[in-house]
Amino acid sequence: MDVCPSNYDRNEVTNTCWTECPMDYPVECGMECIRQNDDCGIEVASKKVWWAARCTNSMLLVMRGIFRYIRTMKAEDPQATDRKLLVLLFQTSTVVTDLPIAITVCMRRPVSPNLRHSQFVLSTSQWVLMQALANDDSIITSWRKFRAFLKGANFTEAAEEITEGEIESLETAMKQNTSCAGDLKSLMDRAWFTMSEYKEDNPAITDDDIRLKMSESDLVLYDVPIVTNNCMHQMIAESSLSTAYKTREVLRKTFAVILNDLIKAGKSDNGTSYDEKKKTYRVVDLAFAGAAATLLDPTRITLFFSEYIQTICGPTQFMGEIDDGTEPATLGLNILQDAFRGSTSSWTKKGDGAVIINFKSSDTKDVTVNIMSGGDRFDEVDVKAGGTAQWNSTVKALGGKTLYLGRWRPGFLGLPSTGGGSLVLWVPRSSQGGHLEIEAKLNVS
């Protein structure tokens, strides 16, 4: 697309329109928009540091599902041979979907629609299943045994990198019978593979056709209601009955949003490329996997999602023209921490179209202010210690977007840091020109 609608930026590499960062997440960080005052580097790191915990927890959830199925089959047919059980296991969703993804996560490889057919996944899956049949659920009764199992599967790095705190959480999980987040993640994985298979079977299939097929699938008609109902036992135990019902409703709505985003995201190049869908899947996968790996109680799962579904949220829209005002609420002015404490804004709908920021420093050190518009880096201003500076732009350039100020200040060992505070507000559009002035105070913090 050569021209993007308002509140969207054109990505030159993909030739697609990406949403501008909204008020709730005003700072662009790679493919994401993050919260006000969050550090992009820390944000990226925090979503990687628990890889080892994610690997071990994913394998724990999968093994629990495999053992549950083996027990059920042996109860129904006590004479069933290992060969028969192996054939039956290879037909379950746990082995068809969950196990390949867990293996891929542990090997730090990207999840792709055809990963189940890779020789590495097939051979590792077979080894895992043979261990399950040979050892029963004793594998997941202690960290020592589970660690040996992970190393046997050639997941030594994950077994070595996991921290003491994560091991304690894992041992707690071993004592639990269910994992709401883990089951939800399994549902989402199956939805991703199902939609990928629709595309492979019929490259010309439309999003509407996929949506129709999904709405009539067992996944939507039966599995989502069953899993969210099963979460109720844990939610009631950890909260009130009314809170549990509300949380279940939010989970179901969230899953509906996720399914729709997986369906509509991006394009397919004759059924061979799923780039945008993969991005959406990756973001949502992090949400579910993170909730499972950190063993959050279900009533906090929806709060955890807000950390990761931020990349597929829509822009701030339908704001319209805003009347004159100097109150913070006029433009949603929000200041976090002390760096910009005491700053004010003034907006008039009729004016010369100017945006003026007057910086006044009471800081003891020189600082640099990063100016971001719609989440993108726009400009920067150097302000001397105890000095003043002015920055000028226009309503035409900044209107209809968030305006974000973040401060760089020499800190420990003289190294610059973004810590200390930030300021964000909405710059309106105006058919009468408009005029915005910000008195930005820079304090020691």
N, C-alpha and C positions, 0 to 999 in steps of 0.2 A: 504494500500500500504506500503510495507516494505522499499522500496528505493524510494526517491523522486528525481525528476530531478533538475538540477541546478537552483538556484534562488528560490527554495522552501524548506520549513522546514517541517519535519514530526511531526504531532501532535499525541502524544502517546495515548491520551484519545480517539480521534475519529478515529485514524488510517487513517488519511487523510493528504494530502500535502497542506500546506498553503503557500501562496506567501510571500517571504521575503519583508521587507519594502523597497520601491524604493527611489530614490534620492529626489523626491518631498515630500515624507512623511517618513523620515528616522527613526522615533522612534516608537517602538511598545508600544501600550497602550491597554492592554486587547486584544480584538479581532480586534482592529484597528491599523492603522499606522497613526501617527499624524505629523504635520509639525515641521520643525526644530525650536528649542527654545520654543515649547509649553510644558506646564507642564501637565503631565498625570492626576494628581488629579484634576486640574482645568478643563481640557478637559472633564473628566467624569462628573464633577459637572455641567458644563455649559449646558450639554445636558439633564440635569434632572430638572434644576431650573424652566424651563418654562412649567412644566407639567400642572399646573393649567390653564395657558393661552391656552395650547394646548387643554385641555378638553373643556373649555368654547368656544373656537373658533370652535372646531369640532362640538359641538352641535349647534352653531349658523349656520354653513354652512348647516348642515343637516336640521334644522328647516326651513331655507330659501328655501331649495329644496322642502320640504314637503308643505309649504305654496304656493309655485309657482304651484305645481301640483294640489292642492286643488282649487286654483283660476281658473286654466285652465279647470278642470272638471266641476266646477260650471258654467263657461261661456258656455260650450257645453251642459250642462244639468242642468238648474237652479233648477229642481225639484229633483235632486239626494239627496237621504237620507244619513245621516251619516253612516249608515250601509253599503250602497253601496260604499261610498267613502272609508270606512275602508277596504273593500274587495279589491278595486282597488289599494289602497295604498300599501297593503301587496304584490303586484305584481311588484312594482317599484324597480329599482336598489337602489334608495335612502333608502328605508326601508329594502330591502333584504341584502344590503351590508353596506352602509354608516352608518346607524343608529346603527346596532350591534357593529360596530367597535368603533364608538363614545362612546357608553355606556361602552364598555370594557376599552377604554382609561381612561374614567372618574373614573372607579373603579380600575385602576392600575393593570389590569389583562392582561396576554399575549394574543395576537391575535392568534387564532388557526382556522383551516379550519372549525371545527364543532361548532364554538361559536354561530352561528345563531340558533342552535337547543337547546341551554341551556335554562332551565326554567327561570333563572334570566333575560336573555336577552329578551326572549319572553314577560315576564310580564312587564318589564320596557318599551319595545317598545310599547306595547299596551297602557300603561299609557301615554306615550309621544304623541302618535297619538290622543288619546282622548282629551288631552289638546289642541292639534293643532286644532282639529275640534271645540272645545268649545270656544276657545279664538281668533281664527284667528291669523293674524300676529301681533297683539298687543303685543305678548310675546317678540318680538325682536325689539320693538321700543324704549326701554330704559333699562339701566343696572339694575335699581331697579326691573322691572318686570321680566327680564331674570334671575336675581339672585334668585328671589322667585321661578321661574320655576325650576332652578337647584336644589334648596333645596328640592322642592317637589319631584324631581326624585331621591332623596337621594344622591345627589352629593354635599353635604354640604362642604366637605373638600376643593374641588376645588373652590367653591364660596367664601370661607373664605380666602384661601391662595393667591388668585390672587392679584397682586400689583396695586397701583394707576395708574402707567404708563401703565400696561397691560389693565386696565379698560378703559383708554382713547383710546387705540388702538382698543379695542373691540367696543367702542361707534362709532369710526370712521368707523369700518367695518359694523356696523348696517346701516350706511347711504349709503353704497355702494351697487350696484345692483349685482355685480359679484365678484368672486374671482378666478383668474386664477389658483393659486396654489391649492386652495381647489378642483377645478374641476379636476385638474391633479391627485391629491391624490385619488379622488374617482375612477378615471380610473385605477390607480395602484392597489387599493384595489380589484376591480372587476377582474383584471387580476390574482391576487393571488388566489382568490376564484375559478375562472374558472379553473386554472391549478390544484388546489387541487381536484376539482370535477372530472376532467379527470382521476386523479390517483385513486380516490376512485371507479370510475366506472370500470376502467380497470387497476389493479395493475401492469400488465405486460407491460403497454404502455411505449414506449421509448421516449427519449427526442426529437428525430426527429419527431415522430408522434405528440407529443404535439406542437412542433413548427409549423407543418403543420396545425393542427387544429386551432391554434391561428391565423395563417396568413389568414385563411379563415373565421374567426369570425367577427361578426358585430363590436366588440370592436376595432379591428385593421383596418377593412375596412372603418368604418364610424365614430365611436366615437372619436378616437384619432384625425383624421383630423378636425372633427367638433369642439372639445374642443380647439385645438390649433388655429383654425381659430377664434373662439370666443375671445381668448386672444388678438387677433390683435387690437381690439377696444381700450383696455386698454393700450396696448403697444404703439400704435400710439399716444395716448393722452399724454403719459409720456416720449416719445422719438421721434426720427425722423422716417420717413417711412422706410428708408433703414435699420436702426437699428432694427426696429420691425420685418421686414422680416428675418433678420439674426437670431434674437432671436427665432423666430418661428421655423426656420430650426434646431437650436441647441436643442430646446425643443423636436422636433420630433426624432432627432438622439439620444438624451438622453433617451427618452422613449424606443426606439428600443434596446439600450444597456441594459436597466433595464429589459425588457422582456426577453432578451436572458439570462441574469444572473439569473433571477428567474427560467428559464427553466432548465439551465444546472447545477445549484448549487446542490451539495450534492447527496444524494441517497435516495431511498425509500425502506424501509424494508417491502416488500409485500404490499405497499400502506398505511402503518400505521405510518411511520416516515418521517418527513420532516425537520429534524434538520438543515441541511445546507441551504435549501431553506428558512426556517424561519429566519435564520441569515441574509440572503440577503434581504428578505422582511423587516425585522426590520430596517436595515440600510437605505434602500430607503424610508421606511415609515417615518423615522425621517426627511429626507430631505424635503419631500412634506409637512409634518405636520408642520415642523419648518418654512418653507416659508409661509404657510398659517397663522400660529399663530402669526408671527411677521409682517404680512401684507407687505412683501417686494413687490416692484413693479416688474412686470414680467421681465424687462430687467436685474434684479439682481438675478432672481431665479436660473439661470444656474451657477452664481458665488457661490450661497449658496449651490448648490448641491456638489461642490467640497469639501465642509467641511465634507460631510457625505458619499459620494460615494467612498471616499478614501479607505474604507475597501475592496472594490471589484475591485480595480484597479490592473493592472498587475505589475509584478516586473520590475526593470530596466534590459533590455535584449539587446542582440545583440551588446554589446559594443566592443567585440573583444580585440585584443592586442593594447596597446597604446604606442606611441613612447615616447622617452625621453623628459623630460621637467621640468622646474622649475616654469613656470608661473602658476597662479591659475587655468587658464582654462584647463591646461593639465589633471587634475583629477577632474575638477569641484569643486575645493576648494571654500567653501562658509563660511564666518564668519558673525555671527549676533551679534550685540551689542559689548561691549568692553572687555569681559573677555578674549578672545583669539585674540584680535586685534593685528596685526603685525606678526602673525604666518605665516610660509612658508612651502612649501613642495618641495621635489626633487624626481623624479622618473626616473629610468633607466630600460629599458626592459631587458637588460642582467645584471645578477648579482647573488648574493649568496642566493637569496630568503628571505632576511631578511626585516622585517618591524620594524623600530626604531622610537620611539617618544622621543625626548629630551625636557623635560619640564624645563622652566626657569621662576621663579616667581619674580615679582616685587610687589607682593601683601603684605599687612601688616598683613594678617591673614593666618593661615594654611588652605589649601583647599583639597578637594578630587575630582579627575576627574573620572567621569564614562565613560567607554569605551564601545561602543555598535557596534556590527557588524551585518549588515542585519536587524537592528531593535531590536536585542536581546542583553540583558546585557551580556557582554563578560568578563570584568575585571574592576578593579578600581585601581587608583594610588593616594597615599597621597603625597602632595607636601608641604613642610614647607614654611612659610613666608620668602620671599627673597632667597629661596633655589632652588636647582635643583633636577631633578629625571629623570630616564630613564626607558622606557617600551619597551619590545621586544616581537615580534611575528614573524610570517612567512607569505609570500605571499600565500602559500598553504592553510593556515588556514583562511585568510581574503580575498583572491582574489575573484573577481566576486561579491562583496558586497559593501554596503555603510559602511564607518567607521565614527562614530559619537562620538564627545567628548562633554560632558556636565559637568559643574563645580558645585560642592556643596561648599558653602561658608557660614560661620556663619554670620547671619544677625541680624535682630531685636530681642532683648532679647537673642542673642546668638544662636537662632535656625537656623539650616542649611537650605539653600534655593538653588534652581537650577537657580534662576534668574541671569541675568548679561550677558549671552551670550553662544554661542555654536559654534562648528566647525564641518563641514561635508565634506567628499570627497569620491570619488570612488576609491577603490583598484582594479586595473586590475589583470587579470590573465596573466601569461607569460610563454611561452614554453622555455624561456631562463633563467628562475630563477627569474629575476626581483629584484629590490631593491628600497625600499621606505623609505625615511627619512622625518620626520616632526619636524620642530623646533616650538614647541608650547609655546607661550608666555602667561603667566598668569598675568593679570593686575588687579588693583583695580577697581571694578565696583559695 
